Amino acid sequence: MAAVQTDDGGDHRLTMADVAAAAGVSTALVSIVMREVSGASGATRVRQVADDLGCVPD
């Protein structure tokens, strides 16, 4: 996932846990959504949060 700037000027590699916490879902759901498995409940929310955070899958 993408690296994001931290408050102290350093870089932090965005993780599935970061996206999951921001979206209020499990890391398993984030993984499913990022792998583009269809039919995942909550996928729209996860994608929106990931976009908002600037997430780009590796």
Backbone as numpy.savetxt, mean C-alpha at the origin, in Angstrom:
# Nx Ny Nz CAx CAy CAz Cx Cy Cz
7.94 -1.70 -3.23 7.11 -0.53 -3.23 7.99 0.71 -3.23
7.41 1.84 -3.33 8.14 3.09 -3.49 8.81 3.55 -2.21
9.87 4.32 -2.37 10.50 4.98 -1.22 9.82 6.33 -1.03
9.56 6.67 0.22 8.93 7.95 0.53 9.83 8.74 1.46
9.74 10.06 1.37 10.54 10.94 2.22 9.94 10.95 3.62
10.79 10.83 4.64 10.33 10.90 6.02 10.49 12.31 6.55
9.90 12.58 7.70 9.94 13.92 8.29 11.37 14.37 8.59
12.25 13.44 8.89 13.63 13.81 9.23 14.53 13.90 8.00
13.95 13.84 6.81 14.71 13.98 5.58 15.25 12.68 5.02
15.08 11.59 5.73 15.55 10.29 5.25 14.53 9.64 4.33
14.90 8.51 3.81 13.99 7.75 2.96 13.46 6.55 3.74
12.23 6.20 3.48 11.60 5.01 4.07 10.96 4.25 2.93
11.29 2.99 2.80 10.69 2.17 1.76 9.28 1.80 2.20
8.31 2.22 1.41 6.92 1.96 1.70 6.68 0.45 1.66
6.01 -0.07 2.67 5.76 -1.50 2.75 4.26 -1.80 2.67
3.95 -3.06 2.48 2.55 -3.48 2.48 1.93 -3.17 3.84
2.72 -3.26 4.91 2.21 -2.95 6.25 1.81 -1.48 6.35
2.57 -0.59 5.71 2.23 0.83 5.71 0.89 1.06 5.00
0.73 0.44 3.85 -0.52 0.58 3.08 -1.68 -0.03 3.87
-1.46 -1.20 4.45 -2.51 -1.87 5.22 -2.95 -1.02 6.41
-2.00 -0.44 7.13 -2.34 0.39 8.28 -3.14 1.62 7.85
-2.72 2.25 6.77 -3.41 3.44 6.29 -4.82 3.12 5.78
-4.99 1.93 5.21 -6.29 1.54 4.66 -7.17 0.84 5.69
-6.58 0.44 6.81 -7.35 -0.27 7.83 -7.69 -1.70 7.44
-6.77 -2.34 6.72 -6.97 -3.72 6.27 -5.74 -4.54 6.62
-5.78 -5.83 6.32 -4.65 -6.71 6.59 -3.60 -6.62 5.48
-2.38 -7.02 5.82 -1.32 -7.07 4.80 -1.64 -8.13 3.76
-2.37 -9.17 4.16 -2.76 -10.21 3.20 -3.65 -9.61 2.10
-4.59 -8.75 2.50 -5.46 -8.13 1.50 -4.66 -7.21 0.59
-3.72 -6.46 1.14 -2.88 -5.60 0.31 -2.12 -6.45 -0.70
-1.59 -7.58 -0.27 -0.86 -8.47 -1.16 -1.75 -8.96 -2.30
-2.95 -9.36 -1.95 -3.89 -9.85 -2.96 -4.21 -8.76 -3.98
-4.47 -7.56 -3.48 -4.81 -6.45 -4.37 -3.64 -6.08 -5.27
-2.43 -6.03 -4.70 -1.25 -5.65 -5.48 -0.91 -6.69 -6.55
-1.29 -7.94 -6.29 -1.08 -8.98 -7.30 -2.21 -9.02 -8.31
-3.18 -8.10 -8.14 -4.30 -7.94 -9.05 -5.19 -9.19 -9.15
-5.37 -9.86 -8.02 -6.31 -10.97 -7.95 -7.71 -10.36 -7.91
-8.58 -10.81 -8.77 -9.91 -10.20 -8.86 -10.81 -10.65 -7.72
-11.79 -9.81 -7.43 -12.83 -10.17 -6.47 -12.50 -9.91 -5.02
-11.41 -9.24 -4.72 -11.04 -8.98 -3.32 -11.92 -7.87 -2.76
-12.60 -8.15 -1.67 -13.42 -7.14 -1.01 -12.51 -6.08 -0.41
-12.78 -4.82 -0.67 -11.95 -3.74 -0.17 -10.85 -3.32 -1.11
-10.81 -3.90 -2.29 -9.73 -3.63 -3.25 -9.69 -2.17 -3.67
-10.86 -1.57 -3.85 -10.90 -0.17 -4.28 -10.25 0.72 -3.23
-10.57 0.49 -1.97 -9.98 1.28 -0.87 -8.47 1.10 -0.83
-8.00 -0.12 -0.94 -6.56 -0.38 -0.90 -5.86 0.31 -2.05
-6.42 0.21 -3.25 -5.80 0.86 -4.41 -5.75 2.38 -4.23
-6.82 2.96 -3.69 -6.86 4.41 -3.49 -5.80 4.85 -2.48
-5.70 4.15 -1.38 -4.70 4.48 -0.36 -3.30 4.31 -0.92
-3.07 3.22 -1.64 -1.75 2.99 -2.24 -1.39 4.11 -3.20
-2.34 4.54 -4.00 -2.10 5.67 -4.92 -1.81 6.95 -4.15
-2.58 7.20 -3.11 -2.40 8.40 -2.30 -1.01 8.44 -1.65
-0.50 7.26 -1.28 0.81 7.17 -0.66 1.94 7.16 -1.68
1.59 7.08 -2.95 2.61 7.05 -4.01 3.22 5.67 -4.19
2.45 4.67 -3.88 2.94 3.29 -3.95 3.02 2.79 -5.37
4.15 2.18 -5.69 4.36 1.54 -6.98 4.91 0.14 -6.70
4.17 -0.91 -7.06 4.68 -2.26 -6.79 6.02 -2.51 -7.48
6.88 -3.29 -6.81 8.18 -3.66 -7.39 8.00 -4.53 -8.59
